């Protein structure tokens, strides 16, 4: 009996070693570790925000954060995907690829934020109090620039096959954010959530990029040779041209929902919506991070793309199953940590969003493989359909079912698109074979 237990333990240990040594899974699990740590700390952050800030303030601040993340995404031009997809091919041009990506995104932030500011009374009048002076506009621009670089640097680390650094960076960010949340609850309760969210981002940009440019990129260049700029420039532009519009659709239906809820149902309703929404977005990172690792490795070995896809799909399903069951059974207790009102208002929404994790995995898998194959039209079509379904159904169902209507819209939209992809584009992934 003892020998059987020992043999079983050795088998598990050897499997863990093999998993860690495989770049496909090592980078995926590194990203997952970062997501798990920051999601746990993020859960604590919002639980404390719900306790120390008025629901109206939580709702408005979360809507303001959603607007900032949307504008940041608009100015990134799909460059996060570029860094994940093309760093492996950039060689000696990696410095230039990363640096130009940062610069382009930063330059675009100013006009995009100014346009948003000018039209604020038309598309999001409830957020006017965040931007009621030129000084606040300048701070908003700096915050949006910083968040753009923060997002791009994680993609650079992933593309460099150094995603192991992402958990450390994100943990430091999450801890600093929690500490500042306490400070600003007394000093600036109206803006405390938004300010505490952004200051750590600004402080972390410099050390992380010193690591990237001074150590990690030179380390990669020792082992790889560069390619001519003309050979890299054209495929990068083609990638951006093919994927940018799709990324805008993705941003629209993932970041604008809290603003839609605020405008239709009010800031307090958005507070009850946003906390289940944040939990769900954290759980979506399981599929997103695993398929991001798939993009990096499949781009290096395209002949093994389908095998890698089955491998990632099997590992992701093993992770998602217990998570979904836990949320379905524990939703009332999870939300109770935010307060009685949050638990009463968001249980049904959280359960509906949890069920959407499975169709999201299918869609993430398809998008990852389509990026490797440069099938931009497929990505565009997928994101456009999701955007139309999610926003239109949410608009129609929100007044009828309250915030649970958004959950119905989200689950319905994802299930329809995932079913279509399984029946058409992903049939080769489902062929019989050991997934690993």
N, C-alpha and C positions, 0 to 999 in steps of 0.2 A: 504493500500500500504506500509506504513512504517513498519507495523508488518510483512508483507511478506519479506521485505528486511532484517529485524532483524532476522527472523527465518532462512532465507537463510544464513546469516552471521554466526549464531550460528551453523548451520549444517556444514558449511565449517570449522569452528573453532574446532568443536568436531571431525570431520574427521582428521584434522591435529594432534590433540592430540592422537587419536587412532593410527595413522600412526607412530608418534614418539615413542609411547610406545611399538610398535611391533618391536622386535629385527631384524626380517627379513628386514623390510623397514627402520628402524632407522639407522642401519649400512650402508645399501645401499645408503640412502640419505646423510649420513655423508661423505661417500666416494665421492659421487657426488658433495657435497659442496666443498670438497677439490679440486676435479678435476676442477670445475667451476672457483674457485678462481685462481688456478695455471694456468689454461688455459687462463684466461683473462689476467693475468699478463705475462704469456708466450707469448701471442699475442703481448703485449706491448714490451716485451723484443726483439722479432724478428723484430718488426717494427722499433725499435730504432737501432738494429744491421744493418738493411737494409739501414738506413739513415746515420749511422756513419762509416760503414765499406764498403770497396769495395766488389762488388758482387763475385769476385774471392775468396776473403778472407772468405766471408760468406759460399760459396760453399765448400771450403776446410775444414774450421772449422766444418761445419755440417757433412761432411764425416768422419772427425776424431772423432766426438762425436758418430756417428753411429758405428764406429769400436769399441770404448770403451764400448758402451752399449752391443754390440754383445759379446765381450769377458767377460764382467761382467755376462751376462746371461749364457754363457757357464759354468762359474765357480760356478753358483748358484745351479746346479744339481736339478732343480725343487724344491728347498728347500722353495721357497716362497709358493708354493702350499702345501708343507708339513706343514708349520706353520699354514696356513689357515685351513687345513683339520684336523690336529691332536692335536692342542693345547687344543681343547675342551675335549680330552680324556687323556691328559698327566698328569693332576692333579699335584702332588708334583714334578713330573719330568719335569715340564714346563721350569724351569731354565736351566736344562741340554739340553732339546730339542732346545731351542733358542740359547744358548751359543755354542753348538756343530755345529749348522747350520752356525753361523757366522764363526767359526774357520775353518771348512772344506772349505767354500767358499774362505776365505782369503788365505789359504794354496795353493789352486789351481790356484790362480791368477798369481803367479810368473811364473810357467812353461808355462802356457797358453800364457801369454804376451811375454815371451822370444821366444816361437815358432813363434808367430805372427811377432815379430821383425826380426827374422832370415829370414823368407820367405816373407818379405814385398815387395821386388822388384818383386816377382813373382805374388802375388795376389792383391796388391794395391800400385803400384809404385808412384802414385800421392800423397800418404800420407808420403812419405819418409822424407819430410822436418819437420814433427812433431817428428820424431824419428831418427834424424841424429847424435845422440851422446848417450853414456851410461847414462849420467846425465838425459837427456830427457826420456830415457827408465825408469829410476827409478821413475821419477815424474809420468809417465804414469801408472806404476804399482800401485803407491799409490792412484792415482785418480780412477783406476779401482777397487781396494780394497774398497775404501770409497763408491763408488757407489753401490757395492754389498751389503754392510751393510745397506746403505740407503734404498735400495729396500726391504731387508729382514725385517727391523724394521717396515716398513709399514704393511707387512704381519703379523708380530707378533701382532701389535696393532689390526688388523682386526680379527685375530684368538682369541684374548682375549676379543672380543666384545667391544673394546674401539676405534673403528674407528673414533669416534668424535674428537680424538686428531690429526688425519691426516690432516684436513684442516689447523689447526694452524701451524703445522710443515711445510707444503708445502707452506703456505703463507709467512712465514718467509724466507724460502729458495728462493722463487721467488723474493721477495723484495731485498734481499741481492744480488742476481744475477744481477738485473737491476742496482743497484748502482755501482757494480764493472764493469759492461759493459761500463759505462761512463768513469771510471778511466782508464781502459786499452785501450780504443779507442785511447788515446793520447800516452800512455806509450809503449804498445806492440800491435799495430794494426794488426800484422800478426797472433798473437795467442790469442788476447783479448777475443774472444767469448769462446774458449775452456777453458781458465783459469778462466774466470768469472763464467762459468758453474760449475766448480768443487770446488772452494774454499769454498763456503757456505756449500757444502755437508760435507766436513771435519769438519767444525765448529759445525754442528748440530748433529753429531753422538753421542757425549758424553752426552749432556743434555737429548736427547730423550731416550737413553738407560738407563740412571739413572732413568728416569720415569718408564720405562718398568720393570727393575729388582728390583728397590727399592720400588715401589709402586703398580704397576698394577698386576704383577705376585703374590706377597704375598696376595693381595686383593682377587684374584681368588682362591688361595689355601685355604683361610679361609672357602670357601663355597663348595669345592670339595675335594675328596680324590684321591690320586694318584693311578696308576696301576703299576704292576711290569714291570721292564725294558724289560724283555723278551716279554711281551705282546705288548709293544710299538715298540720295535726295529724291529721285523719282518715285521709288516705292513708298517712301514716307509720305510724300504728297498724295499719292494715290490712296494710301491708307486713310489719311485725314479726310480727303474728299469723299471717300466711300463711307466712312464711319461717323463723321461729325454730325450729320443730320440725325442719324440714328441715336447718337448720344444725347442730342437735344430732346428727342422724344422721351428717352429714358429719364432725363432730368425732370422733364415736365411732370410725368406721372409719379415720380418718387419724391420730389421736393415741394411740389406745389399743393399737394393734398392738405397739409396743415393750414396753408393760407386759404384754401377753398373752405375748409371747415370753419375757420375764424370768420370769414366774410359771411357765410350762410348761417351758422349756428352760434357764433359768438366766441369770445376768447376763453371763457370758462369751459365751454364744450370742447374747445381745442385742447385744453389742458388734459381733459379726460381721454381725448383721442390720442394725444401725442405720446403719452407714456406707453400704452400698448404698441403704438407705432414704432417707438424707439426699441422696445424689446424685440419686435418682429424684425426690424432692420438689422439688429445685432445677430439674430439667428440666420438671416439670409446670407450672412458672411461665411457661413459654413460652406455652402455651395460655391459662392463667389470666389473665395480664396482657393479652394481645391481646383476649380476650373481655371483660375489664373495661373497656377502652377502648370496645369495641362498646356496652356498656351505657350509658356516658356519652353517646355520640353518638346512638345510636338513641333514647334518651329525649328528645333535643332534636328529632329529625327522624324520627318514627315511620313516616312514609310511605315512607321509604327503608330500612326495617329489613332486608328480605330482601337488597337490594343490598349493604348494609353487611355482612351476614352472609357472603355469598359472597366479598366483598373480604377480610375477615378470615380466612376459611377458606383461601383461596388463599395468602395471605402466611404463615399459620401452617404450612401444609403444606411450603412452601419451606424453612422453618427446621427443621422436625422431621425431614425425610428424612435429611439428612446427620448430624444428631445421633444418630438411632437407629442408623444404619450404623456410626458411630464407636464407639458403646458396645458394639454386638454384636461387633465385631471387636477392640476394645481393652479389653474388660472385665478380662482377666487383668492387663494392664499398668497399668490405672487403679488397681485394688485393690492392686497390688504396692507402690504408694507408701505404703500404710498399714502394710505388713509382710507377711511370708510367710503367717502364719496367717489374716490377713484376706483375702488373695487366694485361699487354698485354700478358705475357707469361703463366699465370697460371689459367685463368678463366675456361677453359674447363676441365682442370685437377681437379680443386677443385669441380666442379659440378659432375663429374664422381665419385670422391671419396665420396661425400656426399650421392649419391644414394646407395653406398655400405653399409651404416650404417644399413639398414634393414636386408640384408642377414647376416651381421656380428652379429646382435642381435641373430638370429637363431642359428648360430654356437656357440656363447658364451654360450647360454642356454644349448645346447647339451653337450658342454665340461664340464660345471659346474655339470650337473647331472651325466655325465659319471665318473667324479672324485669321487663323493659320492658313486657311485656303484662300484668303482675300475675297470672300464672297460677301461684299459689302451690301449688295442689294438684298440678300436674305436677311442680314442684320437690320437693315433699314425697314424692311417690310414687317419684321417681327416687332420691333420697337414701336413703329407707327401704329400697328393694330393694337398693341397693349396700351399705348397712350390714349388712343381714341376710346377703347372699351373702359379703361379704368376711370378716366376723367368724366366721360359722359354718364356712365352708370352711377358713379359717385354723386354727380350733380343731381341725378334723378332720384336716387334712393335715400340720400342724406335727409331731405325734408320728411320722408315717409318713415324711415326706420331709425333716425338719429345716426349717431356715429357707427352703429352696427351696419348701417347701409353701406358704408365705405368698405367694411370687411366683406360683405356680400359681393360688392363690385370687384374687389381685388381677387378674391378666390375664384369667382366666375371667369374673369378675364384670363387669369393665369391658367386655369384648367382648360379652357377652350384652346388657347394657343399651344400649350404643351401637348395636348392630344393631337393636334394637327401636325406638330413637329415629329412626334413619335410615329405617326402613320406615314410620314413622307420622308423627311430629311435624315432621321436617325435610325433608319431600319438596319443599316450595317452595324451600328453599335450594338444592336440587340441580337445579332446573330450568335449562335451557340459557340461558346468558347470560354475557357477559364479566364475570369476577369483579373485574377491575381490576388 
